[in-house]
Amino acid sequence: MPLDNFYNVINALQDFNVEEEAVKIVSENREKIIMLLQKQLAAGIDGNGKKVKVNGRTIYRGWTTKKKRGKIGLAGVTSHITNYMEGDFYSMMKVIVSGTDFQITSDAPHFYDILNQSGTVIMKLNKDSLQEFKNTILVPELKRRLDDAIQAANI
């Protein structure tokens, strides 16, 4: 029948679960989410798009600045708060997906000290980072998966 393919496509569209696929995409792209947060923190920006603070300050204290002097890369940045000293806070980050939500955390021994000093907002992607994830990963991958479902039904 000529309409069989049409009905197959309609059924494929009805069966396609956007929320379920989005959760899978987030789970499959944990490293990219971590890289977005690391990039954000390296720029000294928190989840609200504001400057990262340590105990209410947006710049390091004198002794921290001295300690960071001479270090290479992000460890040597003193113009803004990065919460990067030896690198384990950044390198031990992980994404935990729970239902339709995800949380970024770190297994670094001093992780909770960092949270106490800078707040949990530093572990959240800001609007720009979320938009970047949506535009470069989530939406293109959802489109690809939907197209695959339609193509499979159209055979």
C-alpha positions as CSV (number, residue, x, y, z in Angstrom):
1,M,0.0,0.0,0.0
2,P,1.3,3.5,-0.8
3,L,0.5,4.9,2.6
4,D,2.3,2.1,4.5
5,N,5.6,4.1,4.6
6,F,3.6,7.2,5.7
7,Y,2.0,5.3,8.6
8,N,5.4,3.8,9.5
9,V,6.9,7.3,9.7
10,I,4.0,8.6,11.8
11,N,4.5,5.6,14.2
12,A,8.2,6.3,14.4
13,L,7.6,9.9,15.2
14,Q,5.1,8.9,17.9
15,D,7.5,6.4,19.4
16,F,10.4,8.9,19.4
17,N,10.9,10.0,23.0
18,V,12.7,13.3,23.0
19,E,13.2,13.4,26.7
20,E,14.7,9.9,26.8
21,E,17.0,10.7,23.9
22,A,18.1,14.0,25.5
23,V,19.0,12.1,28.7
24,K,21.1,9.6,26.7
25,I,22.8,12.4,24.8
26,V,23.8,14.1,28.1
27,S,25.0,10.8,29.5
28,E,27.1,10.2,26.4
29,N,28.6,13.6,26.4
30,R,29.7,14.0,30.1
31,E,33.3,14.9,29.1
32,K,32.0,17.7,26.9
33,I,29.9,19.1,29.8
34,I,33.0,18.9,32.0
35,M,35.1,20.7,29.4
36,L,32.4,23.5,29.2
37,L,32.5,23.9,33.0
38,Q,36.3,23.9,33.1
39,K,36.4,26.6,30.3
40,Q,33.9,28.6,32.3
41,L,35.8,28.3,35.6
42,A,39.1,29.0,33.8
43,A,37.6,32.3,32.8
44,G,36.5,33.0,36.4
45,I,32.8,32.8,35.7
46,D,30.2,31.0,37.8
47,G,26.8,29.4,36.9
48,N,25.1,32.7,37.2
49,G,27.5,34.3,34.7
50,K,29.2,36.3,37.5
51,K,32.7,36.4,38.7
52,V,33.7,33.4,40.8
53,K,34.3,34.4,44.4
54,V,36.4,32.9,47.2
55,N,35.0,33.9,50.6
56,G,33.2,36.8,49.0
57,R,36.3,38.1,47.1
58,T,36.7,38.1,43.3
59,I,40.5,38.2,43.5
60,Y,43.0,36.1,45.3
61,R,44.6,37.2,48.5
62,G,48.2,38.3,48.5
63,W,49.7,35.1,49.7
64,T,47.8,33.0,47.1
65,T,48.9,35.4,44.4
66,K,52.5,34.9,45.6
67,K,52.1,31.1,45.7
68,K,50.7,31.1,42.1
69,R,53.4,33.3,40.7
70,G,55.8,31.4,38.5
71,K,53.3,28.6,37.8
72,I,52.5,27.7,34.3
73,G,49.1,27.9,32.6
74,L,45.9,28.1,34.6
75,A,47.8,27.4,37.9
76,G,49.5,30.8,37.4
77,V,46.5,32.9,36.7
78,T,46.0,35.6,39.3
79,S,43.8,38.1,37.5
80,H,40.6,36.2,38.6
81,I,39.5,33.2,40.7
82,T,40.0,29.9,38.9
83,N,40.1,27.5,41.9
84,Y,43.0,25.8,40.1
85,M,46.2,25.1,42.0
86,E,47.5,21.7,41.3
87,G,44.7,20.6,38.9
88,D,43.0,17.8,40.8
89,F,39.8,19.7,41.3
90,Y,39.5,20.1,37.5
91,S,40.9,16.7,36.5
92,M,38.6,14.8,39.0
93,M,35.3,16.4,37.8
94,K,32.5,14.1,36.9
95,V,28.9,14.4,35.7
96,I,26.1,12.6,37.5
97,V,22.9,12.1,35.5
98,S,19.7,11.6,37.5
99,G,16.5,11.5,35.6
100,T,16.3,14.6,33.4
101,D,18.8,16.5,35.5
102,F,22.6,16.4,35.8
103,Q,25.1,17.6,38.4
104,I,28.8,18.3,38.1
105,T,30.9,17.3,41.0
106,S,34.6,16.5,41.7
107,D,36.3,13.7,43.6
108,A,39.2,16.1,44.6
109,P,39.9,15.8,48.3
110,H,39.4,19.5,48.8
111,F,36.2,19.7,46.7
112,Y,33.9,20.6,49.6
113,D,36.4,23.2,50.8
114,I,36.1,24.8,47.4
115,L,32.3,24.7,47.6
116,N,32.3,26.2,51.0
117,Q,34.5,29.1,49.8
118,S,32.9,29.7,46.4
119,G,29.4,28.2,46.6
120,T,27.7,25.5,44.7
121,V,27.0,27.9,41.8
122,I,30.5,27.3,40.5
123,M,29.6,23.8,39.6
124,K,26.7,24.8,37.3
125,L,26.9,25.7,33.7
126,N,25.9,29.3,33.0
127,K,23.4,30.3,30.3
128,D,26.2,30.7,27.6
129,S,27.7,27.3,28.4
130,L,24.3,25.6,28.3
131,Q,23.5,27.3,25.1
132,E,26.7,26.1,23.6
133,F,26.0,22.6,24.7
134,K,22.5,22.8,23.2
135,N,23.6,24.3,19.9
136,T,26.7,22.1,19.3
137,I,25.7,18.8,20.8
138,L,22.1,18.3,22.0
139,V,20.0,19.7,19.1
140,P,22.2,18.3,16.3
141,E,22.3,14.9,17.9
142,L,18.5,14.9,18.6
143,K,18.0,15.8,14.9
144,R,20.3,13.0,13.8
145,R,18.5,10.4,16.0
146,L,15.1,11.6,14.8
147,D,16.2,11.4,11.2
148,D,17.6,7.9,11.8
149,A,14.2,6.8,13.3
150,I,12.4,8.2,10.3
151,Q,14.8,6.6,7.9
152,A,14.5,3.2,9.6
153,A,10.6,3.5,9.4
154,N,10.7,4.5,5.8
155,I,12.3,1.3,4.6
